[in-house]
Amino acid sequence: MTKGKKILTHAILILASFLSVFPLYYMLCGATNPSIDVIRGKLIPGTYLIENFKALVANQNLALAMTNSFRNAILMTLITLLVCSIAGYGFEIYHDKAKDALMSVLLLAMMLPFVAIMIPLFKMMSHWGLVNSWAAFVLPSISTPFMIMLFRQASRSFPNDIIEAARLDGLSEIGIFFRMFVPIMRSTYGAAMTVTFMNAWNSYLWPKIVFQSNASITMPMLVANLKSGYSVDYGMLMLGVLICTLPTAIIFLCLQKSFANGITGSKWVGMKWFNFFFKANQFPVIVRNTLLLSLYDLAAGFPFPILLALIMHNVPSKRFRRVTQTATYMPHFISVVVLVGMMSCMFSVNSGWFSTIVRALGGTPVQLMGEAKYFRHVYVWSGVWQQMGWNSIIYLAALTSIDPGLHEAAMIDGAGKLRRIWHIDLPGIGETIAIMLILKFGSMMSTGFEKIYSMQADLNLSVSEVISTYVYKMGMMNNKYSYSAAISLFNNVINFTLLILVNKASSKLSGSSLW
C-alpha cells in the first residue's frame, strides 16, 4: 500500500469514527450545561450537571424508570439466554429432518414485522390479565429465531466426543448441558447477553403498548416524555438521554471481547377489512410513503457497511482497526428514542449546533425535524450513521475467510490494492452480499415504527405516515383490532412476496439464495 493510499484509508476511518462519536460527545456536553448554553450550541463540558439532575428528578420519576428498565431487561436477558440456548443446543445435538424443517419455519418468522403480530399479542396479554406486568413485556421475546440460530451455530463447534464420553461416565443430558456446554460457550453467551439486554433496554414500542400506567414507565418512555412538552429543557433532556445510554454503553464495552469472539372463535368477515383499507383515502398515501422510505433506506444504507468493511479489512494496523471498529459500533446501541431526542436538540433551529454552523456560513437554518421535505433524509441518514458500523460486522467476518494466497498471487502479478479489492474481496463476499440483500428486500415494507413515530409531527405527517404507524393508531388508539390486523397481513404478504421474488432472482443471477 502506497503512502498516499494509506493516508486516505486512515483519514476515511478517522472521519467515520469521529462522525460516530461526536453526537455522543455532544450529548455529554448538553447534559453538563444549562438549556440556554445547549441552545447556543456550546461544545465544551460545563458545570450544570447537578442542577440538570435535580430538575430531572423533580419532573420525572427517574428512580422508578431505571428500576423498571433494569428489572425488565435483566429478566428478559436471563430467561432468553436459558430458553434459546437450550433450544439451539437441542436443534443441533438432537437434530433430524423434522427439527430442521421446524428450524426453517422459525427462520422464516424473522421476516415477520413486529407490527404484524402486535395486535394479537396485546389481545392475548389483555385476556390473560398481564397488562402492566413484566411478564407481558418478557413473554413475547424470550424465544427469538435469531437467538436460537446463534446458539445452534455455536453448538456445531461443541465436540461430539465429549458428549459421548460424558454419557459413558453416567452424566445426564441436563448435566452435559449445564456442566459442559454452558462453560465452553461463554463467549456466545456474552454476545447473546449483550444483544438481548440492549434490545430489552432500548425497547419502546412494546412497552408503550403493554405498560399503560405511570408505575410501569421505562427509560425510553421517560426520554420520550421529556421531549414531548411544549417547552423543552434541553439540558435536562440531554441528561436523560445520557442516563438512558450509559447502561448499554457500559455493557457493550465490558462484553465487547466476548461479543466479537389467526385467533379461533372469531366471526369470519371475508375481505371486509381489506376492502375497507384499499378504499380508504389514506391507502395510496401510506403505501407510497412506506415504499419511498424503504427504497431510499435500501439505496443509501446498504452499500456503506460493505464499503466500511472493505476499508477496515485493508488497514494494516490491528490496533487502529480495533479502535475504529469500536467507535463505529457504538451508535448501534443507542435507543431509537434517545437518538430522536439527540436529533431534536442538534437540529433545532434555535439551539442546534447544525443551525449554528449554517448561520456561521451565512445560511438560513431550516427545521429539519419538522418540515416534510426533510423527513426522509433525516430518517435515512441518521439510520446510516447508527447502523453502518454494526452492519459491517458480517462483511468483515466474510472477508476474513478469503484465502490470503489469492492476494499474494495477485501482488506477484502486479495487481494494486483497488484491483485486488475489486477482483478478490468483492467476489469473495458476493454470496454474503446477495443473502443480506435478499433479507433486506424481505423486510422492505417493515419500516421502523419507533423511530418514525418519535419523529412524527403535524408538519411532516404527509410523508411520515407509514403502514406501521397507521396500524398502531388504528389498532391501539382507535381500538380497530380487526382493521389493523388486516393491514398487517397485507404488509406481511408483500414482504413475503418480495422475499420469494428476490430470492429466485438472486438464485438465477448469482447462484446464491436462502433456499
C-alpha positions in Angstrom: 0.0 0.0 0.0 1.4 3.4 -1.0 1.8 6.2 1.4 -1.0 8.2 -0.2 -3.5 5.3 -0.2 -2.5 4.6 3.4 -3.2 8.2 4.5 -6.5 8.2 2.6 -7.6 4.9 4.2 -6.8 6.2 7.7 -8.4 9.5 7.0 -11.7 7.8 6.0 -11.7 5.6 9.1 -10.9 8.6 11.4 -13.7 10.5 9.8 -16.1 7.6 10.3 -15.1 7.3 13.9 -15.5 11.0 14.5 -18.9 11.1 13.0 -19.9 8.1 15.2 -18.6 9.5 18.4 -19.3 13.2 18.0 -23.1 13.0 18.8 -22.2 11.1 21.9 -19.8 13.9 22.9 -22.5 16.4 22.2 -24.9 14.5 24.4 -22.3 14.6 27.2 -21.8 18.4 26.8 -25.5 19.0 26.7 -26.0 17.1 30.0 -23.5 19.3 31.8 -24.8 22.7 30.5 -27.9 24.7 31.1 -30.6 24.7 28.4 -29.6 28.2 27.2 -26.0 27.1 26.5 -27.2 24.0 24.7 -29.4 26.3 22.6 -26.3 28.3 21.8 -24.5 25.2 20.6 -21.8 25.1 23.3 -19.5 22.1 22.7 -17.5 22.3 26.0 -18.5 20.4 29.1 -20.0 22.6 31.7 -20.7 22.5 35.5 -24.5 22.4 35.4 -24.8 18.6 35.7 -26.1 18.6 39.3 -28.8 21.2 38.5 -29.9 19.3 35.5 -30.1 16.1 37.6 -32.2 17.9 40.3 -34.6 19.2 37.6 -34.8 15.8 36.0 -35.6 14.1 39.4 -38.2 16.8 40.2 -40.0 16.5 36.9 -39.8 12.7 36.3 -39.7 9.6 38.4 -36.2 8.7 37.4 -35.6 6.0 40.0 -38.8 4.2 39.1 -38.0 4.3 35.4 -34.5 3.0 36.0 -35.8 0.2 38.3 -38.4 -0.9 35.8 -35.9 -0.8 32.9 -33.3 -2.8 34.8 -35.8 -5.3 36.0 -37.4 -5.9 32.6 -34.0 -6.1 30.8 -32.4 -8.4 33.3 -35.4 -10.8 33.5 -35.7 -10.9 29.7 -31.9 -11.5 29.3 -31.8 -14.3 31.8 -34.9 -16.1 30.5 -34.0 -15.6 26.9 -30.5 -17.0 27.4 -31.9 -20.1 29.1 -34.6 -20.8 26.7 -32.8 -20.0 23.5 -29.6 -21.8 24.4 -31.5 -25.0 25.3 -33.4 -24.7 22.1 -30.3 -24.1 19.9 -28.5 -26.9 21.7 -31.4 -29.3 21.1 -31.8 -28.4 17.5 -28.2 -29.2 16.7 -27.3 -32.1 19.0 -30.5 -34.0 18.6 -31.3 -32.8 15.1 -33.3 -34.7 12.5 -35.3 -33.8 9.4 -38.4 -32.8 11.4 -36.3 -30.4 13.6 -34.5 -29.0 10.6 -37.9 -28.3 9.0 -39.1 -26.6 12.2 -35.9 -24.5 12.3 -36.6 -23.3 8.7 -40.1 -22.2 9.8 -38.6 -20.3 12.7 -36.1 -18.6 10.5 -39.0 -17.5 8.2 -40.6 -15.9 11.2 -37.7 -13.5 11.2 -39.3 -11.9 8.2 -42.5 -11.1 10.1 -42.6 -7.4 11.1 -43.5 -6.9 14.8 -46.4 -4.7 13.8 -48.0 -7.7 12.1 -48.3 -9.6 15.5 -48.6 -6.5 17.8 -52.4 -6.5 18.0 -52.8 -10.3 18.6 -50.1 -10.2 21.3 -51.8 -7.3 23.0 -55.2 -9.0 22.9 -53.6 -12.2 24.4 -51.9 -10.3 27.2 -55.1 -8.4 27.9 -57.1 -11.6 28.0 -54.6 -13.2 30.4 -54.6 -10.1 32.7 -50.9 -9.4 32.2 -51.1 -5.8 31.0 -48.8 -3.5 33.1 -46.7 -6.5 34.3 -43.2 -7.5 33.5 -44.5 -10.9 32.1 -46.3 -9.0 29.3 -43.0 -7.5 28.3 -40.9 -10.6 28.6 -43.1 -13.4 27.2 -43.2 -12.4 23.5 -39.4 -12.1 23.2 -38.0 -14.9 25.3 -37.6 -17.3 22.3 -36.5 -15.4 19.2 -35.4 -17.1 16.0 -32.2 -15.1 15.9 -31.0 -16.2 19.3 -31.9 -19.8 18.7 -30.0 -19.7 15.4 -27.0 -18.1 17.2 -26.8 -20.9 19.8 -27.4 -23.6 17.2 -24.5 -22.4 15.2 -22.4 -22.3 18.4 -23.4 -25.9 19.2 -21.9 -27.1 15.9 -18.4 -26.5 17.4 -19.2 -28.4 20.6 -17.3 -31.7 20.3 -19.5 -34.8 20.0 -16.7 -36.9 21.5 -17.1 -35.0 24.8 -20.8 -35.7 24.8 -20.3 -39.4 24.2 -17.6 -39.6 26.9 -19.9 -37.8 29.4 -22.7 -40.2 28.6 -20.5 -43.2 29.2 -19.5 -41.7 32.6 -23.2 -41.6 33.6 -23.7 -37.8 33.2 -27.3 -36.9 32.4 -28.3 -34.8 29.3 -29.1 -31.9 31.5 -25.8 -32.3 33.3 -24.0 -32.3 30.0 -25.7 -29.0 29.0 -25.1 -27.1 32.3 -21.8 -28.5 33.3 -20.1 -28.8 30.0 -21.8 -26.8 27.2 -22.5 -23.6 29.2 -18.9 -23.1 30.4 -17.4 -23.8 27.0 -19.8 -21.4 25.2 -19.0 -18.4 27.5 -18.2 -16.1 24.5 -21.5 -17.0 22.8 -23.4 -16.3 26.0 -21.6 -13.0 26.3 -22.6 -11.9 22.8 -26.2 -13.1 23.3 -26.4 -11.3 26.6 -25.2 -8.1 25.1 -27.7 -8.1 22.2 -30.6 -9.2 24.4 -30.0 -6.7 27.1 -29.6 -3.8 24.6 -32.8 -4.7 22.8 -34.7 -5.1 26.0 -33.4 -1.8 27.5 -33.9 0.2 24.3 -37.4 -1.2 23.5 -40.1 1.4 23.2 -43.0 0.2 21.1 -44.0 -2.9 23.0 -43.6 -1.3 26.5 -45.6 1.7 25.3 -48.4 -0.7 24.4 -48.4 -3.0 27.5 -47.3 -0.6 30.1 -50.3 1.7 30.4 -49.8 3.0 33.9 -47.2 5.6 35.2 -45.9 3.0 37.6 -44.6 0.9 34.7 -42.6 3.7 32.9 -39.3 2.7 31.4 -36.3 4.9 30.5 -37.1 5.2 26.7 -40.6 6.2 27.7 -39.2 8.8 30.1 -37.0 10.3 27.4 -40.0 10.5 25.1 -41.9 12.4 27.8 -39.0 14.9 28.2 -39.2 15.9 24.5 -42.9 15.9 24.2 -43.6 19.0 26.3 -44.5 22.5 25.0 -41.2 23.9 26.3 -38.2 21.6 26.2 -35.4 21.9 28.7 -32.5 20.7 26.5 -30.0 20.3 29.4 -32.4 18.0 31.3 -33.2 16.2 28.0 -29.6 15.5 27.2 -29.0 14.3 30.8 -32.0 11.9 30.4 -30.6 10.7 27.1 -27.1 10.2 28.7 -28.5 8.2 31.7 -30.6 6.1 29.3 -27.5 5.4 27.2 -24.9 4.7 29.9 -26.0 1.1 30.9 -26.0 -0.2 27.3 -22.7 1.5 26.6 -21.1 0.1 29.7 -22.3 -3.4 28.9 -21.1 -3.2 25.3 -17.7 -2.0 26.3 -17.3 -4.7 29.0 -18.5 -7.5 26.8 -17.0 -6.4 23.6 -14.4 -9.1 23.6 -17.0 -11.8 24.1 -19.2 -10.3 21.6 -16.6 -10.1 18.9 -15.1 -13.8 19.7 -55.2 -16.2 13.5 -57.4 -16.3 16.5 -60.1 -19.0 16.8 -63.6 -18.3 17.8 -63.9 -15.1 15.7 -66.6 -14.3 13.2 -65.4 -14.7 9.6 -66.0 -11.5 7.7 -64.1 -12.3 4.5 -62.4 -9.4 2.7 -64.4 -6.7 4.6 -61.4 -5.1 6.3 -59.1 -5.5 3.3 -61.7 -3.7 1.0 -62.1 -1.0 3.7 -58.4 -0.4 3.7 -58.0 -0.5 -0.1 -60.8 2.1 -0.5 -59.6 4.3 2.3 -58.2 7.8 1.4 -55.1 7.0 3.3 -54.3 3.9 1.4 -52.2 5.3 -1.5 -50.5 7.8 0.8 -49.3 5.3 3.4 -48.3 2.7 0.8 -46.4 5.4 -1.2 -44.7 6.7 1.9 -43.7 3.2 3.0 -42.3 2.3 -0.4 -40.4 5.5 -0.9 -38.9 5.4 2.6 -37.9 1.8 2.3 -36.3 2.2 -1.1 -34.4 5.3 0.0 -33.2 3.4 3.1 -32.1 0.5 1.0 -30.3 2.5 -1.6 -28.5 4.7 0.9 -27.9 2.3 3.8 -26.9 -1.0 2.0 -23.6 0.0 0.3 -22.0 1.9 3.2 -21.4 -1.1 5.5 -19.8 -3.0 2.6 -17.5 -0.1 1.9 -16.6 0.4 5.5 -15.8 -3.3 5.9 -13.6 -3.3 2.8 -11.7 -0.2 4.1 -11.3 -1.7 7.7 -10.1 -5.0 6.3 -7.3 -3.4 4.4 -5.9 -1.4 7.2 -2.6 -3.0 8.3 -2.6 -1.7 11.9 -4.7 -4.0 14.1 -4.8 -1.5 16.9 -6.1 1.3 14.7 -8.7 -1.1 13.2 -9.9 -2.1 16.7 -10.3 1.5 17.7 -12.3 2.5 14.6 -14.4 -0.7 14.9 -15.4 0.2 18.5 -16.2 3.8 17.5 -18.4 2.8 14.6 -20.2 0.1 16.5 -21.2 2.3 19.4 -24.1 4.2 17.8 -26.0 0.9 17.3 -26.5 0.6 21.0 -28.3 4.0 21.3 -32.0 3.6 21.8 -34.1 4.9 18.9 -36.0 7.2 21.2 -32.7 8.5 22.6 -31.4 9.1 19.1 -34.5 11.1 18.1 -34.1 13.2 21.3 -30.5 13.9 20.3 -31.5 14.9 16.8 -34.3 17.2 18.2 -31.6 19.0 20.1 -28.9 19.0 17.5 -31.2 20.1 14.6 -33.2 22.6 16.4 -33.5 25.9 14.5 -32.7 27.9 17.7 -30.5 25.7 19.6 -28.8 23.1 17.4 -25.1 23.1 16.5 -26.2 22.3 12.9 -28.1 25.6 12.8 -25.1 27.4 14.4 -22.8 26.1 11.7 -25.3 27.2 9.0 -25.5 30.7 10.4 -21.7 30.9 10.6 -21.5 30.1 6.9 -24.1 32.8 6.1 -27.0 30.5 5.5 -30.5 30.3 7.0 -31.3 27.4 9.3 -34.2 25.2 8.5 -36.4 23.0 10.6 -35.0 19.6 9.7 -37.1 17.7 12.2 -40.4 19.4 11.4 -40.7 20.0 7.7 -42.0 17.2 5.5 -39.4 17.7 2.7 -36.5 16.9 5.1 -38.1 14.0 6.9 -36.9 11.1 4.7 -33.4 12.5 4.5 -33.1 12.8 8.3 -34.6 9.4 8.9 -32.5 7.6 6.4 -29.1 9.2 7.0 -29.4 9.1 10.8 -30.1 5.4 10.3 -27.0 5.0 8.1 -24.9 6.7 10.9 -26.4 4.5 13.6 -26.2 1.1 11.8 -23.3 1.4 9.4 -20.6 0.1 11.7 -22.8 -2.7 13.2 -23.9 -3.9 9.8 -20.3 -4.1 8.6 -19.6 -7.0 11.1 -20.9 -9.7 8.9 -18.9 -8.5 5.9 -15.8 -8.3 8.0 -16.4 -11.9 9.1 -16.8 -12.9 5.4 -13.6 -11.1 4.4 -11.5 -13.0 6.9 -12.5 -16.3 5.2 -10.8 -15.2 1.9 -7.6 -17.1 1.2 -4.7 -14.8 1.7 -2.8 -16.7 -1.0 -5.1 -15.1 -3.6 -3.9 -11.7 -2.6 -0.2 -12.8 -2.6 -0.6 -14.3 -6.1 -2.2 -11.1 -7.3 0.5 -9.0 -5.8 3.1 -11.0 -7.5 1.3 -10.4 -10.8 1.4 -6.6 -10.1 -2.2 -6.0 -9.0 -2.7 -2.9 -6.9 -4.9 -2.6 -3.8 -8.0 -1.4 -5.6 -7.8 -4.1 -8.3 -7.4 -6.8 -5.6 -10.4 -5.4 -3.8 -12.5 -5.5 -7.0 -11.4 -8.9 -8.2 -10.8 -10.8 -4.9 -12.5 -9.2 -1.9 -15.8 -8.3 -3.6 -16.3 -11.6 -5.3 -15.3 -13.3 -2.1 -18.1 -11.7 -0.1 -20.5 -11.8 -3.1 -22.6 -14.6 -1.6 -22.9 -12.7 1.7 -23.9 -9.5 0.0 -26.6 -11.4 -2.0 -28.0 -13.0 1.1 -28.1 -9.8 3.0 -29.8 -8.0 0.1 -32.5 -10.8 -0.1 -33.1 -10.3 3.7 -33.3 -6.6 3.2 -35.9 -6.9 0.5 -37.8 -9.4 2.6 -38.3 -6.7 5.3 -38.6 -3.8 2.9 -42.2 -2.8 3.9 -41.3 -3.2 7.6 -40.1 0.3 8.2 -39.1 1.0 11.8 -42.1 2.1 13.9 -40.3 3.5 16.9 -38.1 6.0 15.1 -40.8 7.1 12.6 -43.4 7.6 15.4 -40.9 9.5 17.5 -40.1 11.8 14.6 -43.7 12.4 13.5 -45.1 15.9 13.8 -48.1 17.6 12.3 -46.0 19.3 9.6 -44.3 16.1 8.3 -47.3 13.7 8.7 -47.9 13.8 4.9 -44.6 11.9 4.4 -44.1 10.2 7.7 -47.4 8.2 8.0 -46.4 4.6 7.0 -48.1 1.2 7.5 -46.6 0.5 10.9 -47.6 3.9 12.4 -51.1 3.6 10.8 -51.6 0.1 12.3 -50.6 1.4 15.7 -53.0 4.4 15.5 -55.9 2.3 14.2 -55.4 -0.7 16.4 -54.2 0.6 19.8 -55.5 4.2 19.8 -58.8 3.7 18.0 -59.4 0.0 19.0 -59.9 -1.2 15.5 -58.2 -4.5 16.0 -59.6 -6.4 13.0 -58.8 -3.5 10.7 -55.3 -3.1 11.8 -54.7 -6.9 11.7 -55.9 -6.9 8.0 -53.4 -4.1 7.3 -50.6 -6.0 9.0 -51.4 -9.1 7.0 -51.4 -7.1 3.8 -47.9 -5.7 4.7 -46.6 -9.2 5.5 -47.9 -10.7 2.2 -45.9 -8.0 0.3 -42.8 -8.7 2.3 -43.1 -12.5 1.7 -43.7 -11.9 -2.0 -40.7 -9.7 -2.3 -38.6 -12.3 -0.4 -39.6 -15.1 -2.8 -39.1 -13.0 -6.0 -35.7 -11.6 -4.9 -34.5 -14.9 -3.7 -35.4 -16.5 -7.0 -33.8 -13.7 -9.0 -30.6 -14.0 -6.9 -30.5 -17.8 -7.4 -30.6 -17.4 -11.2 -28.2 -14.4 -11.4 -25.6 -15.2 -8.8 -26.3 -18.8 -7.6 -26.8 -17.5 -4.1 -30.1 -17.9 -2.3 -31.7 -18.6 1.1 -33.0 -22.0 -0.1 
